[in-house]
Amino acid sequence: MNIHDPAAELRANVATPFEAAQAMPVSVYTSEEFLALEQEHVFAKSWLCAGRADALKAPGDYLTMEIAGEPVIVLRDREGTLRAMSNVCRHRMSILLEGRGNVRTITCPYHAWTYSLDGSLRGAPAMEMNRSFCKSQTSLPAVRCVDWKGWIMLTLDPDLPEPQETLREMDDLVGYLPMQDYVEVFREEHRWNTNWKILAENFMESYHLPMCHGGTIGGAVDLKKMTCPEGYPGFNFHHILKDDSIALSIAHKDNTALAGEDRYRTWLISVYPSLMITLTPGYFWYLSLTPDGPGHVKIIYGGGLHPDFAADAEAEQHFETLKGLLDHVNDEDKGCTERVWKGMQSRHAVPGALSHLERPNYEFATWIAGKIPS
């Protein structure tokens, strides 16, 4: 094995059975070359999340993001259909839209070429003297976009099976909670000084909760009672039973559909490569990750309410309390994951043995290794 080849190091790493497994090699986090492979073979060939579909309610509502460096617009067209398309003008290749907002048409800020909400070219000033120009044959290239259980999912891969196929086991696991009906209450964007995989792994395991979250939720966790089942090809998961000490974490008092432990169960679901969902009978929150170089990650951070609580007159007050807790937990995770990234720069940084509570991390490493060609 070439020790300077992060992909080879990773394949050797996951060839070890889980019972004797080590954390991923440092090189797969720090290498620019390995990140380029991830962009080409992971992010450009997977379903990625742009957030919740109810973030785009009205015709012309849009948001922007990048997939493997490709600028993309996601919007509601005039008929209410969810669409995604290239965010690059067909004239001189300017970026068209930035951030989020609402538009009647998409107008290039460089030369005022204008596109309809379906991506077709609507107007191009002073182009009538160029014989090669044909307005009817000029439009923004479409990007595959689907609404999967209320999540906006995008991919650059024209042949990738639909999320309902690649994530079909999700229905058996959490189908009793109607994710598509949960109502988003907040959406924020952050950038942290850590590698995207460090943050993904941090979400996947609850081994860190007692220490990293000692000031918030860590005291409610008993590691001896925690298990991490084997995951599925497209995602891993574990769950925790909670009481009513955290606002909205259990089923609404008027909910008659949920019974027994399902009224108290919190799911932590990691959809490969980069959508992390915490799903409870009362609320949800999520992270959607985009690498920004080896040492930074862009994060969509959002959350909201089960429909029972969304209709409750006191829900807003309860959610304010919950949002304060989630923000605090997020700040604790930021500190922990940024310290891991800093530690990886050390000449003494060597991956250690994994706990039985870090099975999802091993499965994540195995999934990535399977995507990177040898």
Solvent accessible surface area in square Angstrom, and as a share of the most:
residue,aa,sasa,rsa
1,M,145,0.65
2,N,91,0.47
3,I,118,0.60
4,H,154,0.69
5,D,47,0.24
6,P,18,0.11
7,A,6,0.05
8,A,17,0.13
9,E,38,0.17
10,L,1,0.00
11,R,73,0.27
12,A,52,0.40
13,N,22,0.11
14,V,23,0.13
15,A,82,0.64
16,T,46,0.27
17,P,87,0.54
18,F,24,0.10
19,E,148,0.66
20,A,62,0.48
21,A,2,0.02
22,Q,78,0.34
23,A,32,0.25
24,M,6,0.03
25,P,15,0.09
26,V,34,0.20
27,S,27,0.17
28,V,2,0.01
29,Y,7,0.02
30,T,45,0.26
31,S,19,0.12
32,E,111,0.50
33,E,126,0.56
34,F,1,0.00
35,L,15,0.08
36,A,61,0.47
37,L,56,0.28
38,E,1,0.00
39,Q,41,0.18
40,E,98,0.44
41,H,30,0.13
42,V,0,0.00
43,F,2,0.01
44,A,21,0.17
45,K,94,0.40
46,S,7,0.05
47,W,17,0.06
48,L,10,0.05
49,C,1,0.01
50,A,0,0.00
51,G,0,0.00
52,R,3,0.01
53,A,6,0.05
54,D,38,0.20
55,A,17,0.13
56,L,1,0.01
57,K,150,0.63
58,A,44,0.34
59,P,70,0.44
60,G,0,0.00
61,D,27,0.14
62,Y,19,0.07
63,L,1,0.00
64,T,26,0.15
65,M,28,0.12
66,E,81,0.36
67,I,1,0.00
68,A,31,0.24
69,G,50,0.48
70,E,68,0.31
71,P,22,0.14
72,V,0,0.00
73,I,0,0.00
74,V,0,0.00
75,L,0,0.00
76,R,42,0.15
77,D,4,0.02
78,R,116,0.42
79,E,146,0.65
80,G,33,0.32
81,T,70,0.40
82,L,24,0.12
83,R,88,0.32
84,A,5,0.04
85,M,5,0.02
86,S,12,0.08
87,N,5,0.02
88,V,35,0.20
89,C,2,0.01
90,R,128,0.47
91,H,55,0.25
92,R,129,0.47
93,M,143,0.64
94,S,25,0.16
95,I,71,0.36
96,L,9,0.05
97,L,18,0.09
98,E,142,0.64
99,G,44,0.43
100,R,111,0.41
101,G,34,0.33
102,N,85,0.43
103,V,31,0.18
104,R,186,0.68
105,T,31,0.18
106,I,0,0.00
107,T,63,0.36
108,C,4,0.03
109,P,101,0.63
110,Y,122,0.46
111,H,67,0.30
112,A,47,0.36
113,W,10,0.04
114,T,25,0.15
115,Y,0,0.00
116,S,28,0.18
117,L,4,0.02
118,D,71,0.37
119,G,1,0.01
120,S,46,0.29
121,L,11,0.05
122,R,133,0.48
123,G,24,0.23
124,A,20,0.16
125,P,76,0.48
126,A,90,0.70
127,M,35,0.15
128,E,146,0.65
129,M,179,0.80
130,N,74,0.38
131,R,243,0.89
132,S,102,0.66
133,F,54,0.23
134,C,52,0.31
135,K,94,0.40
136,S,104,0.67
137,Q,156,0.69
138,T,24,0.14
139,S,50,0.32
140,L,9,0.04
141,P,60,0.38
142,A,93,0.72
143,V,20,0.12
144,R,68,0.25
145,C,26,0.16
146,V,32,0.19
147,D,81,0.42
148,W,10,0.03
149,K,51,0.22
150,G,7,0.07
151,W,1,0.00
152,I,0,0.00
153,M,1,0.00
154,L,0,0.00
155,T,0,0.00
156,L,58,0.29
157,D,29,0.15
158,P,104,0.65
159,D,123,0.64
160,L,31,0.16
161,P,59,0.37
162,E,58,0.26
163,P,0,0.00
164,Q,110,0.49
165,E,93,0.42
166,T,47,0.27
167,L,9,0.05
168,R,146,0.53
169,E,32,0.14
170,M,0,0.00
171,D,79,0.41
172,D,134,0.69
173,L,26,0.13
174,V,2,0.01
175,G,44,0.42
176,Y,75,0.28
177,L,4,0.02
178,P,35,0.22
179,M,6,0.03
180,Q,101,0.45
181,D,71,0.37
182,Y,5,0.02
183,V,59,0.34
184,E,24,0.11
185,V,75,0.43
186,F,25,0.10
187,R,31,0.11
188,E,57,0.26
189,E,111,0.50
190,H,68,0.31
191,R,133,0.49
192,W,8,0.03
193,N,65,0.33
194,T,0,0.00
195,N,2,0.01
196,W,1,0.00
197,K,0,0.00
198,I,9,0.04
199,L,1,0.01
200,A,0,0.00
201,E,21,0.10
202,N,16,0.08
203,F,15,0.06
204,M,2,0.01
205,E,17,0.08
206,S,1,0.01
207,Y,98,0.37
208,H,32,0.14
209,L,15,0.08
210,P,49,0.31
211,M,176,0.78
212,C,19,0.11
213,H,1,0.01
214,G,52,0.50
215,G,64,0.61
216,T,36,0.21
217,I,40,0.20
218,G,3,0.03
219,G,79,0.76
220,A,91,0.70
221,V,26,0.15
222,D,67,0.35
223,L,54,0.27
224,K,197,0.83
225,K,171,0.72
226,M,18,0.08
227,T,92,0.54
228,C,13,0.08
229,P,48,0.30
230,E,124,0.55
231,G,22,0.21
232,Y,81,0.31
233,P,106,0.66
234,G,13,0.12
235,F,0,0.00
236,N,1,0.01
237,F,13,0.06
238,H,1,0.00
239,H,61,0.27
240,I,35,0.18
241,L,88,0.44
242,K,44,0.19
243,D,84,0.44
244,D,104,0.54
245,S,92,0.59
246,I,28,0.14
247,A,29,0.22
248,L,13,0.07
249,S,0,0.00
250,I,43,0.22
251,A,6,0.04
252,H,14,0.06
253,K,164,0.69
254,D,98,0.51
255,N,19,0.10
256,T,136,0.79
257,A,93,0.72
258,L,15,0.07
259,A,75,0.58
260,G,51,0.50
261,E,94,0.42
262,D,46,0.24
263,R,52,0.19
264,Y,91,0.35
265,R,36,0.13
266,T,1,0.01
267,W,15,0.05
268,L,25,0.13
269,I,0,0.00
270,S,1,0.01
271,V,4,0.02
272,Y,16,0.06
273,P,1,0.00
274,S,4,0.02
275,L,4,0.02
276,M,0,0.00
277,I,0,0.00
278,T,5,0.03
279,L,1,0.01
280,T,0,0.00
281,P,1,0.01
282,G,0,0.00
283,Y,5,0.02
284,F,2,0.01
285,W,26,0.09
286,Y,0,0.00
287,L,5,0.03
288,S,6,0.04
289,L,3,0.02
290,T,32,0.19
291,P,8,0.05
292,D,42,0.22
293,G,32,0.30
294,P,15,0.09
295,G,11,0.10
296,H,54,0.24
297,V,0,0.00
298,K,94,0.40
299,I,3,0.02
300,I,17,0.09
301,Y,3,0.01
302,G,0,0.00
303,G,0,0.00
304,G,0,0.00
305,L,10,0.05
306,H,10,0.05
307,P,43,0.27
308,D,47,0.24
309,F,20,0.08
310,A,44,0.34
311,A,92,0.72
312,D,40,0.21
313,A,108,0.84
314,E,103,0.46
315,A,5,0.04
316,E,130,0.58
317,Q,128,0.57
318,H,67,0.30
319,F,9,0.04
320,E,113,0.51
321,T,91,0.53
322,L,2,0.01
323,K,35,0.15
324,G,43,0.41
325,L,45,0.22
326,L,9,0.05
327,D,47,0.25
328,H,92,0.41
329,V,10,0.05
330,N,6,0.03
331,D,93,0.48
332,E,29,0.13
333,D,12,0.06
334,K,70,0.30
335,G,22,0.21
336,C,27,0.16
337,T,1,0.01
338,E,41,0.19
339,R,156,0.57
340,V,70,0.40
341,W,33,0.12
342,K,158,0.67
343,G,40,0.38
344,M,27,0.12
345,Q,101,0.45
346,S,53,0.34
347,R,223,0.81
348,H,150,0.67
349,A,30,0.23
350,V,124,0.71
351,P,41,0.26
352,G,43,0.41
353,A,81,0.63
354,L,35,0.18
355,S,24,0.15
356,H,129,0.57
357,L,3,0.02
358,E,25,0.11
359,R,54,0.20
360,P,1,0.00
361,N,12,0.06
362,Y,32,0.12
363,E,34,0.15
364,F,0,0.00
365,A,3,0.02
366,T,59,0.35
367,W,42,0.15
368,I,0,0.00
369,A,10,0.08
370,G,68,0.66
371,K,78,0.33
372,I,7,0.04
373,P,71,0.45
374,S,126,0.81
